Amino acid sequence: MQSEQLQSVQTVTIYKAPQKGKGQKLLDEGFQPVDFPYNPPYVDGSCYFAGPNDRSIAEEFNQSYQDGILEVFIDQASYDKYFKPLEFRYDEKDNCERIEVVIPQSLFPVLNQFPRVLKSR
């Protein structure tokens, strides 16, 4: 019964194109305030993700950074509670609105609870 419940949990995936040389560190150590200081390029200290289940923004940034794409898998209930309020319109492409999720340092401990993988593309 418990395995059936686990299989029915819906997840949301968000995507981050880490700056060159930071992908493996973020994968291994999670998101830490020291990696997102309050100065350029992280003026607000937040971590920016491509929104739910649409990695196109991260793919665009990865063309410059070339350090892969970090995927974070969050259960739907947690996403709705902590991260959905942080969604913002990024732009529109191919008649689809693209969303980014701007996660402040105060939520890094919550974000770090979820599994993540680093993919080369």
Z-matrix of the N, CA and C atoms (Angstrom, degrees):
N
C 1 1.440
C 2 1.522 1 111.26
N 3 1.326 2 116.76 1 -41.87
C 4 1.455 3 119.81 2 -178.35
C 5 1.528 4 111.06 3 -64.17
N 6 1.339 5 118.30 4 -40.44
C 7 1.460 6 119.89 5 179.67
C 8 1.520 7 111.06 6 -65.59
N 9 1.338 8 117.81 7 -32.47
C 10 1.460 9 120.24 8 176.29
C 11 1.525 10 110.41 9 -65.61
N 12 1.329 11 116.94 10 -37.90
C 13 1.457 12 120.40 11 178.44
C 14 1.522 13 110.61 12 -65.95
N 15 1.324 14 117.57 13 -40.49
C 16 1.458 15 120.82 14 179.04
C 17 1.519 16 111.12 15 -63.63
N 18 1.327 17 116.63 16 -40.26
C 19 1.455 18 120.00 17 -178.62
C 20 1.520 19 111.58 18 -67.27
N 21 1.336 20 117.23 19 -26.77
C 22 1.455 21 119.64 20 -176.71
C 23 1.534 22 112.88 21 -87.26
N 24 1.328 23 117.60 22 -4.61
C 25 1.466 24 120.38 23 178.73
C 26 1.528 25 109.25 24 -71.01
N 27 1.315 26 115.80 25 123.28
C 28 1.461 27 119.68 26 178.25
C 29 1.517 28 109.23 27 -83.75
N 30 1.326 29 115.23 28 141.51
C 31 1.456 30 119.76 29 179.34
C 32 1.521 31 110.50 30 -121.02
N 33 1.308 32 113.93 31 157.42
C 34 1.456 33 123.19 32 175.53
C 35 1.520 34 105.89 33 -118.97
N 36 1.318 35 116.89 34 137.41
C 37 1.461 36 121.14 35 177.20
C 38 1.521 37 108.43 36 -111.12
N 39 1.337 38 115.35 37 131.09
C 40 1.460 39 120.72 38 172.56
C 41 1.528 40 107.59 39 -117.69
N 42 1.335 41 117.16 40 158.06
C 43 1.457 42 122.21 41 -167.71
C 44 1.525 43 111.32 42 -130.51
N 45 1.327 44 114.94 43 138.75
C 46 1.470 45 121.50 44 179.32
C 47 1.520 46 108.98 45 -131.70
N 48 1.322 47 116.89 46 129.94
C 49 1.460 48 121.26 47 171.85
C 50 1.524 49 106.80 48 -96.88
N 51 1.334 50 117.71 49 100.03
C 52 1.469 51 120.06 50 -177.99
C 53 1.522 52 111.50 51 -67.55
N 54 1.319 53 115.29 52 150.46
C 55 1.459 54 119.15 53 174.17
C 56 1.523 55 109.19 54 -64.02
N 57 1.312 56 115.08 55 156.18
C 58 1.463 57 121.83 56 -177.60
C 59 1.528 58 110.88 57 -49.23
N 60 1.323 59 115.80 58 127.88
C 61 1.455 60 121.83 59 177.20
C 62 1.520 61 115.46 60 86.15
N 63 1.341 62 118.18 61 -3.12
C 64 1.471 63 120.12 62 -177.27
C 65 1.526 64 113.78 63 -105.67
N 66 1.312 65 118.36 64 -11.66
C 67 1.460 66 120.77 65 -174.82
C 68 1.516 67 113.99 66 -58.62
N 69 1.320 68 116.74 67 -51.95
C 70 1.463 69 120.32 68 -177.68
C 71 1.527 70 110.93 69 -65.08
N 72 1.326 71 117.15 70 -37.34
C 73 1.469 72 121.03 71 178.90
C 74 1.527 73 110.70 72 -63.32
N 75 1.331 74 117.20 73 -45.05
C 76 1.459 75 120.33 74 178.75
C 77 1.524 76 111.00 75 -65.23
N 78 1.327 77 116.30 76 -36.85
C 79 1.459 78 120.00 77 177.47
C 80 1.524 79 110.50 78 -63.39
N 81 1.327 80 116.53 79 -47.71
C 82 1.467 81 121.78 80 -175.07
C 83 1.526 82 113.27 81 -75.13
N 84 1.327 83 117.19 82 -42.81
C 85 1.465 84 121.29 83 -170.88
C 86 1.523 85 114.12 84 -105.69
N 87 1.316 86 116.79 85 -9.84
C 88 1.454 87 119.76 86 -176.55
C 89 1.518 88 111.41 87 80.71
N 90 1.299 89 114.95 88 -172.08
C 91 1.457 90 121.94 89 -176.52
C 92 1.520 91 108.81 90 -90.52
N 93 1.332 92 115.54 91 120.23
C 94 1.461 93 122.17 92 -176.06
C 95 1.532 94 109.14 93 -122.28
N 96 1.326 95 117.72 94 141.92
C 97 1.469 96 120.19 95 179.63
C 98 1.528 97 113.51 96 -53.50
N 99 1.323 98 118.11 97 -34.26
C 100 1.467 99 120.79 98 -179.01
C 101 1.534 100 111.51 99 -60.93
N 102 1.330 101 117.01 100 -26.53
C 103 1.465 102 120.96 101 -179.78
C 104 1.529 103 112.66 102 -84.02
N 105 1.325 104 116.96 103 -8.87
C 106 1.461 105 121.68 104 -178.86
C 107 1.531 106 109.34 105 -134.06
N 108 1.345 107 116.35 106 67.10
C 109 1.473 108 120.83 107 -176.20
C 110 1.533 109 111.64 108 -70.08
N 111 1.291 110 115.08 109 166.36
C 112 1.465 111 121.05 110 178.75
C 113 1.522 112 110.75 111 -85.34
N 114 1.329 113 116.31 112 52.24
C 115 1.457 114 121.29 113 172.71
C 116 1.519 115 107.88 114 -152.70
N 117 1.322 116 118.07 115 164.29
C 118 1.466 117 120.37 116 -174.71
C 119 1.523 118 112.32 117 -52.10
N 120 1.322 119 118.10 118 140.58
C 121 1.467 120 126.81 119 3.99
C 122 1.524 121 113.69 120 -87.93
N 123 1.325 122 118.72 121 4.19
C 124 1.469 123 121.93 122 -178.15
C 125 1.521 124 109.86 123 -105.59
N 126 1.305 125 117.75 124 63.54
C 127 1.459 126 122.51 125 -171.57
C 128 1.530 127 112.20 126 -54.02
N 129 1.328 128 117.50 127 -35.48
C 130 1.463 129 120.04 128 -177.61
C 131 1.526 130 113.09 129 -101.04
N 132 1.337 131 118.23 130 2.92
C 133 1.454 132 121.66 131 178.90
C 134 1.514 133 114.25 132 74.22
N 135 1.313 134 117.63 133 4.67
C 136 1.462 135 121.44 134 -177.79
C 137 1.522 136 111.45 135 -89.74
N 138 1.312 137 114.92 136 163.76
C 139 1.458 138 122.37 137 176.13
C 140 1.526 139 107.50 138 -109.13
N 141 1.321 140 116.43 139 126.17
C 142 1.456 141 122.04 140 -175.37
C 143 1.525 142 110.44 141 -100.75
N 144 1.325 143 115.67 142 132.05
C 145 1.459 144 122.61 143 179.50
C 146 1.516 145 110.13 144 -124.06
N 147 1.330 146 116.18 145 149.80
C 148 1.455 147 120.73 146 166.08
C 149 1.519 148 106.31 147 -71.03
N 150 1.316 149 115.53 148 139.06
C 151 1.459 150 121.23 149 -172.66
C 152 1.510 151 115.65 150 -65.70
N 153 1.311 152 114.42 151 -178.74
C 154 1.456 153 122.17 152 -171.18
C 155 1.518 154 114.09 153 -53.18
N 156 1.315 155 113.80 154 123.68
C 157 1.455 156 122.58 155 169.78
C 158 1.526 157 114.27 156 57.18
N 159 1.332 158 117.77 157 28.05
C 160 1.466 159 122.40 158 176.06
C 161 1.524 160 108.28 159 -143.02
N 162 1.304 161 115.18 160 96.51
C 163 1.462 162 119.70 161 -174.48
C 164 1.523 163 113.95 162 -85.71
N 165 1.329 164 118.75 163 6.44
C 166 1.464 165 121.06 164 -172.86
C 167 1.533 166 112.87 165 -59.68
N 168 1.315 167 118.56 166 -38.57
C 169 1.470 168 120.39 167 178.93
C 170 1.526 169 109.69 168 -64.29
N 171 1.326 170 116.65 169 -44.88
C 172 1.470 171 120.76 170 179.19
C 173 1.526 172 110.77 171 -62.59
N 174 1.326 173 117.04 172 -37.92
C 175 1.467 174 120.05 173 178.31
C 176 1.525 175 110.61 174 -62.11
N 177 1.324 176 117.19 175 -39.70
C 178 1.465 177 120.48 176 179.02
C 179 1.530 178 111.01 177 -63.74
N 180 1.329 179 117.15 178 -45.28
C 181 1.465 180 120.18 179 179.13
C 182 1.525 181 111.20 180 -67.57
N 183 1.321 182 116.80 181 -33.07
C 184 1.463 183 119.99 182 -179.99
C 185 1.528 184 111.61 183 -66.66
N 186 1.319 185 118.17 184 -22.99
C 187 1.463 186 120.10 185 175.92
C 188 1.524 187 110.41 186 -61.07
N 189 1.315 188 117.51 187 -33.35
C 190 1.467 189 121.49 188 177.27
C 191 1.520 190 111.95 189 -87.51
N 192 1.336 191 116.54 190 -48.65
C 193 1.464 192 120.86 191 -173.72
C 194 1.524 193 112.80 192 -74.31
N 195 1.312 194 116.57 193 -37.39
C 196 1.472 195 123.48 194 177.56
C 197 1.530 196 113.16 195 52.76
N 198 1.335 197 115.96 196 43.24
C 199 1.461 198 120.05 197 177.00
C 200 1.526 199 111.23 198 -123.39
N 201 1.338 200 115.97 199 20.03
C 202 1.456 201 120.58 200 177.73
C 203 1.517 202 112.43 201 88.75
N 204 1.317 203 114.60 202 -177.40
C 205 1.458 204 121.59 203 178.96
C 206 1.519 205 108.39 204 -125.43
N 207 1.305 206 115.25 205 124.81
C 208 1.457 207 122.43 206 178.43
C 209 1.526 208 107.56 207 -88.79
N 210 1.330 209 115.95 208 125.75
C 211 1.458 210 121.31 209 177.89
C 212 1.522 211 108.49 210 -109.75
N 213 1.323 212 116.56 211 131.76
C 214 1.464 213 122.22 212 178.60
C 215 1.526 214 107.16 213 -117.45
N 216 1.342 215 115.51 214 129.09
C 217 1.463 216 122.41 215 -176.23
C 218 1.528 217 109.13 216 -105.59
N 219 1.328 218 116.05 217 116.48
C 220 1.465 219 122.38 218 -173.66
C 221 1.527 220 108.58 219 -122.21
N 222 1.337 221 116.38 220 133.43
C 223 1.463 222 117.71 221 177.07
C 224 1.530 223 108.96 222 -65.32
N 225 1.326 224 115.20 223 148.07
C 226 1.464 225 121.71 224 -172.81
C 227 1.531 226 112.61 225 -56.05
N 228 1.324 227 117.73 226 -42.94
C 229 1.471 228 120.51 227 -177.84
C 230 1.530 229 110.89 228 -62.67
N 231 1.323 230 117.22 229 -44.09
C 232 1.469 231 120.40 230 178.84
C 233 1.520 232 110.75 231 -67.01
N 234 1.329 233 116.53 232 -40.87
C 235 1.462 234 119.56 233 178.84
C 236 1.527 235 110.03 234 -59.52
N 237 1.328 236 115.60 235 -47.60
C 238 1.464 237 119.81 236 -178.72
C 239 1.526 238 111.58 237 -61.20
N 240 1.319 239 116.71 238 -37.88
C 241 1.467 240 121.34 239 -177.17
C 242 1.529 241 112.48 240 -73.84
N 243 1.330 242 116.84 241 -48.13
C 244 1.470 243 120.66 242 -171.21
C 245 1.531 244 114.97 243 -98.67
N 246 1.330 245 117.08 244 -38.25
C 247 1.462 246 119.51 245 -166.53
C 248 1.525 247 115.05 246 -109.80
N 249 1.311 248 118.61 247 -29.14
C 250 1.462 249 120.19 248 -179.97
C 251 1.533 250 111.94 249 -56.98
N 252 1.351 251 118.66 250 -39.63
C 253 1.474 252 118.35 251 177.44
C 254 1.535 253 113.47 252 -63.73
N 255 1.327 254 117.12 253 -12.02
C 256 1.466 255 121.69 254 -177.99
C 257 1.525 256 112.40 255 -98.43
N 258 1.323 257 116.73 256 8.78
C 259 1.466 258 121.24 257 178.74
C 260 1.529 259 109.82 258 -77.04
N 261 1.327 260 114.64 259 138.36
C 262 1.458 261 121.70 260 176.56
C 263 1.519 262 108.69 261 -136.94
N 264 1.317 263 115.11 262 149.66
C 265 1.463 264 119.12 263 176.34
C 266 1.523 265 108.28 264 -69.86
N 267 1.322 266 116.57 265 127.25
C 268 1.464 267 121.69 266 177.69
C 269 1.528 268 109.31 267 -90.36
N 270 1.309 269 115.18 268 -56.70
C 271 1.455 270 121.71 269 176.94
C 272 1.519 271 108.14 270 -171.44
N 273 1.322 272 114.96 271 -167.28
C 274 1.456 273 120.32 272 176.46
C 275 1.518 274 107.84 273 -127.52
N 276 1.328 275 115.75 274 136.42
C 277 1.458 276 120.62 275 179.08
C 278 1.519 277 107.97 276 -142.40
N 279 1.314 278 116.16 277 133.09
C 280 1.463 279 121.74 278 -178.89
C 281 1.527 280 111.18 279 53.28
N 282 1.326 281 115.60 280 42.99
C 283 1.466 282 123.04 281 179.33
C 284 1.521 283 114.06 282 61.71
N 285 1.314 284 117.45 283 21.30
C 286 1.462 285 121.80 284 176.63
C 287 1.525 286 109.10 285 -122.37
N 288 1.314 287 115.41 286 131.89
C 289 1.459 288 120.10 287 176.33
C 290 1.524 289 108.95 288 -72.56
N 291 1.333 290 116.05 289 130.53
C 292 1.465 291 119.85 290 177.93
C 293 1.522 292 108.80 291 -104.33
N 294 1.321 293 114.36 292 139.84
C 295 1.459 294 121.91 293 -173.56
C 296 1.520 295 109.56 294 -114.42
N 297 1.331 296 116.16 295 140.55
C 298 1.457 297 120.56 296 169.27
C 299 1.522 298 107.74 297 -116.08
N 300 1.320 299 114.83 298 154.19
C 301 1.458 300 121.68 299 178.59
C 302 1.526 301 106.48 300 -117.45
N 303 1.323 302 116.50 301 119.94
C 304 1.460 303 122.48 302 -176.25
C 305 1.531 304 107.81 303 -104.87
N 306 1.334 305 116.07 304 105.27
C 307 1.461 306 121.33 305 -172.89
C 308 1.528 307 109.99 306 -101.80
N 309 1.340 308 116.92 307 118.16
C 310 1.468 309 120.29 308 179.74
C 311 1.528 310 111.51 309 -74.79
N 312 1.306 311 115.41 310 160.42
C 313 1.466 312 121.00 311 -179.43
C 314 1.526 313 112.42 312 -55.97
N 315 1.310 314 117.89 313 -31.78
C 316 1.466 315 120.82 314 -178.33
C 317 1.528 316 112.45 315 -62.58
N 318 1.328 317 117.24 316 -21.37
C 319 1.465 318 120.66 317 179.10
C 320 1.528 319 113.14 318 -101.12
N 321 1.327 320 118.39 319 2.56
C 322 1.469 321 120.05 320 177.85
C 323 1.527 322 112.10 321 -56.78
N 324 1.347 323 120.02 322 -42.00
C 325 1.472 324 118.70 323 178.71
C 326 1.533 325 112.80 324 -60.19
N 327 1.323 326 117.36 325 -36.00
C 328 1.466 327 120.71 326 176.59
C 329 1.523 328 109.22 327 -69.01
N 330 1.319 329 117.09 328 -47.53
C 331 1.458 330 122.21 329 179.98
C 332 1.526 331 111.75 330 -57.43
N 333 1.315 332 116.76 331 -39.03
C 334 1.468 333 121.17 332 -176.78
C 335 1.524 334 113.56 333 -70.13
N 336 1.315 335 118.49 334 -10.11
C 337 1.460 336 121.32 335 178.28
C 338 1.525 337 112.46 336 -75.49
N 339 1.317 338 117.41 337 -16.24
C 340 1.458 339 120.89 338 -171.93
C 341 1.524 340 111.43 339 -98.42
N 342 1.331 341 116.69 340 147.90
C 343 1.465 342 119.87 341 -179.31
C 344 1.528 343 111.25 342 -65.82
N 345 1.324 344 114.72 343 148.90
C 346 1.461 345 120.77 344 179.54
C 347 1.521 346 109.39 345 -143.58
N 348 1.311 347 115.13 346 152.72
C 349 1.463 348 121.87 347 176.08
C 350 1.516 349 107.68 348 -135.54
N 351 1.329 350 115.74 349 153.11
C 352 1.460 351 122.00 350 175.69
C 353 1.517 352 107.24 351 -111.96
N 354 1.324 353 115.97 352 120.27
C 355 1.465 354 121.19 353 -179.67
C 356 1.519 355 108.92 354 -111.45
N 357 1.306 356 115.34 355 144.11
C 358 1.466 357 119.35 356 -177.41
C 359 1.523 358 111.88 357 -68.47
N 360 1.317 359 117.76 358 -23.76
C 361 1.469 360 122.07 359 177.81
C 362 1.492 361 110.15 360 -141.81
